[in-house]
Amino acid sequence: MKQPIVKAVQLSHRYTAQWAIRDIDFEIPVRGIYGLLGSNGSGKSTMMNILCGVLKPTKGDVFINGVDIRKDAIAAKGLMGFLPQRPPLHIDLTIDEFLTHCAGLRLIPRKEQANAVNKVLEKCGITHFRKRLIRNLSGGYQQRVGIAQAIIHNPELVVLDEPTNGLDPNQIVEIRNLIKEIAEERTVILSTHMLSEVQAACNYILMLADGRVVFSGSVDEFDRYAAPGTILLTMLEPRGAEELKRIPNVVAVETLGGSRYRVKVDSVDDMLEKIIDQSVHNGWRLKEINAEKNSMDTIFAELSKKQSRS
Ligand SMILES: Nc1ncnc2c1ncn2[C@@H]1O[C@H](COP(=O)(O)OP(=O)(O)OP(=O)(O)O)[C@@H](O)[C@H]1O
């Protein structure tokens, strides 16, 4: 039987008296980009450090492709690459020197190292800077070097801790695209505290709150929580909220000022279409309409409540 790429069983860790993560179980059975989502202090870095064998959990086990990380750390670590929150770069080396050093650390035979470095330089789009000192690179390029060291040994799994943190908007898009590219050949787990980041880059979400898993599933499943029963709409001219209230299945209408309305409905899915039809029929001259997304705080609260009830 095929082993899951990652399996965590009852993972718990405490640094001092308080548990940083508690009783976490999950499996990654198929390839894709998995977003580990949670606010600051929710336990993401603790989880990632444990998954990568950097931190020994107080309790629980991690298996990478069926290899128990406690029993055979070298084999398990050979299957993965890790980019911690602070990239482990030697800034006084050139990219070439640094990646050759990493290839050695990853036990790539000396005569294959140049080839491995060339491949990863190409993959990460940094070949033209290979002779440059890492200290003289922009944040985005330093992060590319960080990703390059994580994939130099062509691992099955790559774990990236907040890979877009501190980058400017252009660099964020570039790094996100690079992550999508490297994920074509392997599984990627990335952590972030930004909901928009997982929605833009990931296929699956594992959400942590106070060290516990409060959601695990696909981004589509998660979006059902993100889209509550509210629609925001703007018309070119203000119309009475009464007209909107007459549409079947509209539960309530709130006027937001000017010609903007928040419409509470039973289910957002078919109501967007119904309201557009009514707008055309009644000549409302609709300017903008969309399902209102919940803030991450609201989703956290919702999911945490659900978790404590189950
Ligand atoms: N070395 C440490 N010693 C003591 N407590 C720690 C240590 N590292 C983390 N913690 C605590 O464990 C909890 C989880 O922290 P962790 O860094 O894993 O969260 P995080 O979700 O990665 O947060 P951030 O996004 O801020 O890095 C927090 O309460 C944090 O204060």
PDBQT file of the ligand as one rigid body, heavy atoms in Angstrom, charges set to zero:
ROOT
HETATM    1  N1  LIG A 401      11.510  28.576  21.943  1.00  0.00    +0.000 N 
HETATM    2  C1  LIG A 401      10.362  28.819  22.561  1.00  0.00    +0.000 A 
HETATM    3  N2  LIG A 401      10.292  28.862  23.917  1.00  0.00    +0.000 NA
HETATM    4  C2  LIG A 401       9.109  29.065  24.560  1.00  0.00    +0.000 A 
HETATM    5  N3  LIG A 401       7.917  29.257  23.922  1.00  0.00    +0.000 NA
HETATM    6  C3  LIG A 401       7.941  29.256  22.576  1.00  0.00    +0.000 A 
HETATM    7  C4  LIG A 401       9.145  29.036  21.831  1.00  0.00    +0.000 A 
HETATM    8  N4  LIG A 401       8.837  29.075  20.504  1.00  0.00    +0.000 NA
HETATM    9  C5  LIG A 401       7.511  29.296  20.427  1.00  0.00    +0.000 A 
HETATM   10  N5  LIG A 401       6.964  29.406  21.662  1.00  0.00    +0.000 N 
HETATM   11  C6  LIG A 401       5.541  29.618  21.977  1.00  0.00    +0.000 C 
HETATM   12  O1  LIG A 401       4.783  28.561  21.376  1.00  0.00    +0.000 OA
HETATM   13  C7  LIG A 401       3.590  29.065  20.796  1.00  0.00    +0.000 C 
HETATM   14  C8  LIG A 401       3.541  28.722  19.307  1.00  0.00    +0.000 C 
HETATM   15  O2  LIG A 401       4.583  29.453  18.654  1.00  0.00    +0.000 OA
HETATM   16  P1  LIG A 401       4.982  29.274  17.123  1.00  0.00    +0.000 P 
HETATM   17  O3  LIG A 401       6.215  30.092  16.866  1.00  0.00    +0.000 OA
HETATM   18  O4  LIG A 401       5.028  27.834  16.809  1.00  0.00    +0.000 OA
HETATM   19  O5  LIG A 401       3.717  29.922  16.411  1.00  0.00    +0.000 OA
HETATM   20  P2  LIG A 401       3.571  30.500  14.939  1.00  0.00    +0.000 P 
HETATM   21  O6  LIG A 401       2.174  30.204  14.528  1.00  0.00    +0.000 OA
HETATM   22  O7  LIG A 401       4.663  30.016  14.065  1.00  0.00    +0.000 OA
HETATM   23  O8  LIG A 401       3.735  32.055  15.168  1.00  0.00    +0.000 OA
HETATM   24  P3  LIG A 401       4.532  33.143  14.271  1.00  0.00    +0.000 P 
HETATM   25  O9  LIG A 401       3.741  33.294  13.014  1.00  0.00    +0.000 OA
HETATM   26  O10 LIG A 401       4.505  34.357  15.143  1.00  0.00    +0.000 OA
HETATM   27  O11 LIG A 401       5.912  32.571  14.058  1.00  0.00    +0.000 OA
HETATM   28  C9  LIG A 401       3.561  30.556  21.095  1.00  0.00    +0.000 C 
HETATM   29  O12 LIG A 401       2.784  30.759  22.259  1.00  0.00    +0.000 OA
HETATM   30  C10 LIG A 401       5.018  30.903  21.327  1.00  0.00    +0.000 C 
HETATM   31  O13 LIG A 401       5.127  31.989  22.229  1.00  0.00    +0.000 OA
ENDROOT
TORSDOF 0
